[in-house]
Amino acid sequence: MRRALLSIALLASFIQPARAGEDESRDMEALLAKSLHAIGNNKLDVALNEVDSLLKINPNFKLAQLVKGDLLMARAQAINSFGNAPNAPKDRIEDLRDEALARLQRVQHQLPTNATPKYLWQLDASQRYAIVVDTSKSTLYLYENVNGEPHYVADYYITVGKKGADKVSEGDQKTPLGVYFINGHLGRDKLTDFYGPGAYPLSYPNEWDRHEGRNGHGIWLHGTPSDTYSRPPRASNGCVVLTNEDFLEIGKHVQIGHTPVIITSQMDWSDAQDREDRDSLMKAIEQWRADWASINTDAYLSHYARDFSSGNSNLAQFGQQKRLVNSGKTWIKVKLSNLSMFAYPNQPGLVVVDFEQDYDSNNLSNKMSKRQYWIKRNNKWQIIYEGSA
């Protein structure tokens, strides 16, 4: 094989060159896999044809340009490494090599499309889609809400932070891990070309991030510059970056203020224990509602953890205020609707719960969107944070 693209081509030789049922003419990864698969089988002319097909679809695919350059060079001389062009910047070559490996692994390790992500416990009726990002596999997964249950739609190659995941502070060049929501849209007219056709800001830092002392801002989903098809797996300052085509496709399904984006360091799948925990949390939420409506303040406050906070209030302050309010009540009615639940990645036993709350009493009535963080400790669910959503 003249040792061309050796390490990557050997990986490709052990995988299927395309994903069954997909349109290969539009599947960049399938065509890349076919090209490298052909290299692995020492079919360099076939590989060149495949990579030419890639470049016809998108001439700005830098990884494909590099592979083509190596293939052309292999006709004249033996090459010993990926990106054998003279004076090629080592860091740029390593970035493209990482992208090739990430894309090949996405083809090789296909997800079980009939499985449910561990994090999507329940979607409310208004959330038509949900997004899960797996930073370890450079992949964004899109799920559709079908009667409250997530159903797989598609997955996309993505770029994350230069220093990986688990953001802690401003400027650490890491992508955060957690449960977030798309809370805005920035069009091309409000951005430089660096972001492609637009951006969707995420709600980082969220309530749990602030509880844990994490800071920073400006974490977005966005596209790539007009002269770039895709970026290496780790190349952003913390944002999640898609190709422009994929960004526009995702945009068809995004709802500002509603679409959840769960970012995890490794995708896990729901099992029987998750379903048991979901059911037990639903019972705990209902008991919390019933105890509140019964004006049994002690029972109501027993649902809150000792380290509970709500804005600037701790449990003692919160409890004092609730006792004062309830002392003037002769009756209370509480209804909950549009409830969603998302298990927090990398934080066992923590769940984000959103719902619409309809409160009615003898002297006050209101409706609000509420967010709670429930945590399971010693086999008991308690509220560790509560506030408006």
C-alpha positions, 0 to 999 in steps of 0.5 A: 500500500506504499504505507500511505495513511497507514494507521487510519487506512488500517482502521478503515479496512476493518469497517463497513464503508457505508451505513445501510439505508443512507444516501451515500451521495450525501453522506460525507462520512460514508464516502470518506470511509469508502475512500480509506477502506479502499486505501486499506485494501491497496486500491488507490485509484478507487480511493481517489475516485471516492475522495474526488466525489467528496470534493465535488459535494464540498470543495472546502472539506479540508480532510478530503483535500489532504487525503487526495494530496496524499493519494496523488503523492503516493503515485510518485513516492512512498509516503510514511505518514498522514499529511505527507506534504512538505512543510505541512504544519504539524498541528494542522495535520494532527487536527485533520488526523483526529477528524478522520479517526473521529468520523471513522469511529462514528461510522464504525460504532453506530448507536442503537437507534431503538434505545433511549438516552439515559437523560431524556426521562420525559418530554413535555408536549411542547418540546417537539425535539431534544438534542443530546451531545456526546463529546467523546464521540464528536456526535450530536443526536437529534430525537423527536418527541413521540407521545412524551418518549424520544425517538431517534431522528439523526446524528451529526459530526460536531466539534467541541472545546480545544481542551475537551469537556467539563467546563469550569471557568471563563476561558478554559476552552472546555465545553460544559456538561449538563442540561441546557436549553436553547434560549435564543437565535443569532442570524448571519446578519448579527455575526461574523463569517466565523460562525457560518449561517448563525448561532443558538446560544445555550443557557450556560451557566445554568442553576446547577453550574452556579451552585457548583461555582462554574462560570463563563458565558457564550456557549453556542451551537453554531456553524463554520466559516464559509470557506470551511466544511468542518473543523477538527473534533477539538477546536472551539473555545467551548461551543458545539460546532456543526457543518453549515449544512447540519446547522441549518438542518438542526435549525428546522427543529429548534424551538427557542426556550423549549429545546433541551440540549443535554451535553455528556462526556459519554452517551449512556442508555436507559435501563430498568433502574432509570425507569424505576427512578423516573416512576419514584420521582413522579410519585415524589413530585405528586406527594410534594404537590399534595402536601403543599395543597394540604397546607401541611407546611412541615410535610411540604418542607420535608421535600427540600434538602438541607442544602436547598437554595432558591435564588439568594434564599437557603432552606431556613429562609425559604421555610420561614417565608413559606410558614408566614405565607401559609399562615394566611391560607384557608385553602390551596389548590395546585395543578401541574402540567407540561412536565419534563424530566432530564437526568443530569449527565455526570451527576448521578441522582440529579434530575432537572424537572420543569413544569407549568404551575397553576396555583390558586388559594383564598387570597392569591392566584398565579401561573408560572413556569417552574424549574426544580432540581431533584436529587436522590440521597439515601433512596429519597428524592429531595429538592435541591433548587427551585425557581422560575424556568 
